[in-house]
Amino acid sequence: MEKKPKMKKTILDKLKNHNLISIKYENYFKNPKSILDHNKQVFNFLEVEPIELTSSHKKILPKSWDEQIENYDEFCACLANTKYQQYLD
C-alpha cells in the first residue's frame, strides 16, 4: 500500500543532486492553456528558446474516474490492499 510513495521518495533521494522538473500527465493535458504553460516551463528548465509546438494529442477520458465509474467506492474497496490500489491515486 505504501510502496508507490516509498519508491517515489527513493528515486527522488537518488536524484537530489540533479535539477528536476515534475509534470503530471493529467495536469499537462488539462486544457490548451495548461499545455502552453507547461511547454514554457520545460523550455525554461532546459534553458532553450521556446518554439511553438502543436499536437493532435487529446486526453481520452476528460473526467476523473470517480465521475465515470458509477460504483467507484465499491471499485476502490475491491482493489484495496492489492497491488492495483496504487493506480487509484
C-alpha positions in Angstrom: 0.0 0.0 0.0 2.8 2.4 0.8 5.0 1.1 -2.0 4.4 3.9 -4.5 5.2 6.8 -2.2 8.3 5.0 -0.9 9.5 4.2 -4.4 9.0 7.9 -5.4 10.9 9.1 -2.4 13.8 6.6 -3.1 14.0 7.8 -6.7 13.9 11.5 -5.7 16.6 10.9 -3.0 18.9 9.3 -5.6 18.4 12.3 -7.9 18.6 15.0 -5.2 21.9 16.4 -6.8 20.2 16.8 -10.2 17.9 19.5 -11.5 14.5 18.0 -12.0 11.2 19.1 -13.4 7.9 17.3 -12.5 5.0 17.3 -14.8 1.9 15.2 -14.3 0.1 13.9 -17.5 -3.3 15.0 -16.2 -2.1 18.5 -15.4 -0.3 18.9 -18.7 -3.4 18.0 -20.8 -5.9 19.7 -18.6 -6.6 22.3 -21.2 -4.8 24.2 -24.0 -3.5 26.9 -21.7 -2.1 24.3 -19.4 -0.2 22.8 -22.3 1.3 26.1 -23.3 2.2 26.9 -19.6 3.9 23.5 -19.2 5.8 23.9 -22.5 7.1 27.3 -21.4 8.1 25.7 -18.1 10.0 22.9 -19.9 11.8 25.4 -22.2 12.8 27.5 -19.2 14.1 24.4 -17.4 16.1 23.4 -20.4 17.3 26.9 -20.9 16.4 26.9 -24.6 14.5 29.4 -26.7 10.8 28.5 -26.8 9.3 27.4 -30.1 5.6 26.9 -31.0 4.5 23.3 -30.7 1.4 21.7 -31.9 0.0 18.3 -31.2 -3.1 16.4 -32.1 -2.9 14.5 -28.8 -6.1 14.7 -26.7 -7.0 13.4 -23.4 -9.3 10.4 -24.0 -11.1 10.4 -20.6 -11.5 14.1 -19.6 -13.4 13.2 -16.4 -11.9 11.7 -13.2 -12.5 8.0 -12.5 -14.9 8.8 -9.7 -17.1 10.8 -12.1 -17.1 8.0 -14.7 -17.5 4.9 -12.6 -20.9 4.7 -11.0 -19.9 2.4 -8.2 -16.4 3.9 -7.6 -16.4 3.4 -3.9 -17.1 -0.3 -4.4 -14.5 -0.4 -7.1 -11.9 1.1 -4.7 -12.9 -1.3 -2.0 -12.3 -4.3 -4.3 -8.8 -3.0 -5.1 -7.9 -2.1 -1.5 -4.8 -3.9 -0.2 -4.0 -5.3 -3.6 -1.1 -4.4 -5.9 -3.6 -2.4 -8.0 -4.6 0.0 -5.3 -1.6 2.3 -6.2 -3.3 3.1 -9.6 -6.3 4.7 -7.9 -4.3 7.8 -6.8 
